[in-house]
Amino acid sequence: LGIPGNLSTAAQSPVVLREAGGFAVLAGSTITSINATTVNGDLGLSPGSAVTGFPPGTVNGTLHVSDIAAGLAKAALTVAYNDAKGRTLAPISVAGNLGGQTLAPGLYKSTGSLEVSSGDLTLDAQGDENAVFIFQIATTLSTTAGRQVTLIGGANAANIFWQVGTSATLGTTSVFKGTIMADQSITLNTGATLTGRALARIGGVTMDSNTITIPAP
């Protein structure tokens, strides 16, 4: 499954997020949070209008609900999602559990689901701070409780993209890196943290005592 971090893969260009880039959370139908979630970045919803949990949650950015900015961001998300999904340059096949692996930059393709469960996943940029990781996932993405995505070798969460064919779920207290672009929904269970973005095209984003932070470029 995958390739070890000491092997090279074809270099990928970043997925351009355009108007969606300033959003830490973006959804199509609903945004729901319980307890003290912190969103460091903008939060947007379109075409839905139901945002609950802020307060007690905090948005250190701008809240956009069914406005022009949210609509433009959703359109940009669709373009970015299709870009990531359509990449074909030297894909590496992966499947099932990525826990315990170390992966080099490149394009990784799964025809089913991916999870981080039996151990942590390490992404190694091999000294290139501009290295890009793209994951194409046909169905679901998930992590189990406490699992982490760890970055080494200069890897930057801003250059990690997860294209999820259905929905993504981050387990309790898990630590995740990168921009999640899910066709349907995204759920962050209690205490999960995300350095990246939770961007759901059609469905909702559900949070519970989470911290979501847009990564530095």
C-alpha positions in Angstrom: 0.0 0.0 0.0 1.5 3.3 -1.0 5.2 3.9 -1.2 7.8 4.5 1.4 9.0 8.1 1.9 12.5 7.4 0.5 11.1 6.9 -3.0 10.2 9.8 -5.3 6.9 10.3 -7.2 5.9 12.7 -10.0 5.7 16.2 -8.7 2.1 17.6 -8.4 1.0 21.2 -8.7 -1.2 22.5 -5.8 -4.9 22.5 -6.1 -6.0 26.1 -6.5 -8.8 27.0 -4.1 -9.5 30.6 -5.2 -12.4 32.1 -3.3 -12.7 29.0 -1.1 -9.2 29.4 0.2 -10.1 31.8 3.0 -12.7 29.4 4.5 -11.7 27.0 7.3 -15.3 25.6 7.1 -17.6 25.6 4.1 -20.7 23.5 3.5 -23.7 23.2 1.3 -26.6 22.2 3.6 -25.9 22.8 7.3 -23.2 23.7 9.7 -23.6 22.4 13.3 -21.3 22.6 16.3 -21.7 21.8 20.0 -19.4 23.0 22.8 -16.4 25.2 22.4 -15.4 24.7 18.8 -12.8 27.3 17.4 -12.7 28.1 13.7 -9.6 30.1 12.7 -10.7 31.3 9.3 -14.0 32.2 7.6 -17.0 30.0 7.9 -19.5 29.7 5.0 -22.7 28.0 4.0 -24.5 28.0 0.7 -27.2 27.4 -0.4 -28.3 26.3 3.1 -28.9 28.8 5.8 -28.8 26.7 9.1 -25.7 27.5 11.1 -25.9 26.4 14.8 -23.4 26.4 17.7 -21.8 29.8 17.2 -21.8 30.8 20.0 -20.6 29.0 22.1 -18.3 28.2 19.2 -16.0 31.0 18.0 -15.2 32.1 14.4 -12.0 34.0 14.2 -12.9 35.2 10.7 -16.1 36.2 8.9 -19.4 34.2 8.9 -20.9 34.0 5.5 -24.4 32.5 5.3 -26.2 32.3 1.9 -24.4 35.4 0.7 -22.4 36.2 -2.4 -19.1 35.3 -0.8 -20.4 31.9 0.3 -21.8 31.2 -3.2 -18.6 32.2 -4.9 -16.6 30.0 -2.5 -18.9 27.0 -3.1 -18.4 27.4 -6.9 -14.7 27.6 -6.4 -14.8 24.5 -4.2 -16.5 22.6 -7.0 -13.8 23.6 -9.4 -11.0 22.6 -7.0 -12.8 19.3 -6.1 -13.0 18.4 -9.8 -9.4 19.4 -10.4 -8.2 17.1 -7.6 -10.4 14.3 -8.7 -9.3 14.6 -12.3 -5.5 14.5 -11.7 -3.9 11.7 -13.7 -0.1 12.3 -13.4 1.5 9.1 -12.1 -1.0 8.0 -9.5 0.1 5.6 -6.8 -2.6 3.0 -5.8 -3.5 2.9 -2.1 -6.3 1.1 -0.3 -7.7 0.6 3.2 -5.6 1.6 6.2 -2.7 4.1 5.8 -1.8 4.0 9.5 1.8 3.3 10.2 3.0 4.4 6.7 5.3 7.1 5.6 4.5 8.6 2.2 6.4 10.8 -0.2 4.8 13.7 -2.1 2.7 12.7 -5.0 -0.8 11.6 -6.2 -2.4 8.8 -4.3 -5.5 7.1 -5.6 -8.0 4.8 -3.8 -10.9 3.0 -5.6 -12.6 2.6 -2.2 -12.2 4.1 1.2 -9.1 5.2 3.1 -8.6 5.3 6.8 -5.9 6.1 9.4 -6.5 3.5 12.1 -3.7 1.1 13.1 -1.1 3.8 13.5 -0.3 7.3 12.6 0.3 8.5 9.0 3.5 10.4 8.2 3.8 12.6 5.2 7.5 13.3 4.3 8.2 16.3 2.0 11.8 15.1 1.7 13.2 18.7 2.2 10.9 20.4 -0.3 8.6 22.8 1.5 6.6 23.2 -1.7 5.9 19.5 -2.1 2.3 18.6 -2.8 0.3 15.6 -1.6 -3.1 14.8 -3.3 -5.3 11.9 -2.2 -8.1 10.8 -4.5 -10.6 8.7 -2.5 -13.6 7.1 -4.2 -15.7 6.8 -1.1 -15.0 7.6 2.6 -12.1 9.0 4.5 -11.9 8.3 8.3 -9.5 8.3 11.2 -10.0 6.4 14.5 -9.7 8.0 17.9 -6.4 9.7 18.7 -4.7 8.9 15.3 -2.6 11.6 13.7 -1.3 12.8 10.4 2.3 13.8 11.1 4.3 16.1 8.8 8.1 15.8 8.4 10.8 16.9 6.0 9.3 20.3 5.5 5.8 19.1 4.6 3.2 21.9 4.8 -0.5 21.3 5.5 -1.3 24.0 2.9 -0.1 21.6 0.2 -2.1 18.6 1.3 -5.4 17.9 -0.4 -7.9 15.1 0.3 -10.6 14.7 -2.4 -13.3 12.5 -0.8 -16.0 10.9 -3.0 -18.6 10.7 -0.3 -18.0 11.8 3.3 -15.1 12.2 5.8 -15.1 11.5 9.6 -12.3 12.5 12.0 -12.2 10.4 15.1 -12.3 11.7 18.7 -9.1 13.7 19.6 -7.5 12.8 16.2 -5.1 15.3 14.7 -5.4 15.8 10.9 -3.6 17.9 8.3 -4.7 19.2 4.9 -7.7 20.5 3.1 -10.6 18.0 3.0 -12.9 18.4 0.0 -15.8 16.0 0.5 -18.6 15.6 -2.0 -21.1 15.0 0.8 -20.4 15.7 4.5 -17.6 16.1 7.0 -17.9 15.2 10.7 -15.3 16.1 13.3 -15.8 14.1 16.5 -15.1 15.3 20.0 -11.8 17.1 20.3 -10.5 16.4 16.8 -8.2 19.1 15.4 -7.7 20.0 11.8 -4.9 22.1 10.4 -6.4 22.7 7.0 -10.0 23.1 5.8 -13.3 21.2 6.1 -15.0 21.9 2.8 -18.2 19.9 2.0 -19.8 20.5 -1.4 -23.3 19.2 -0.9 -23.9 18.1 2.7 -23.1 19.5 6.1 -20.1 20.0 8.4 -20.7 18.8 12.0 -18.3 19.7 14.8 -17.8 19.0 18.5 -15.2 20.8 20.6 -12.9 21.1 17.6 -10.2 23.5 16.5 -9.9 24.1 12.7 -7.2 26.3 11.5 -6.3 27.4 7.9 -2.6 26.5 7.4 0.0 29.1 6.7 0.9 29.2 3.0 
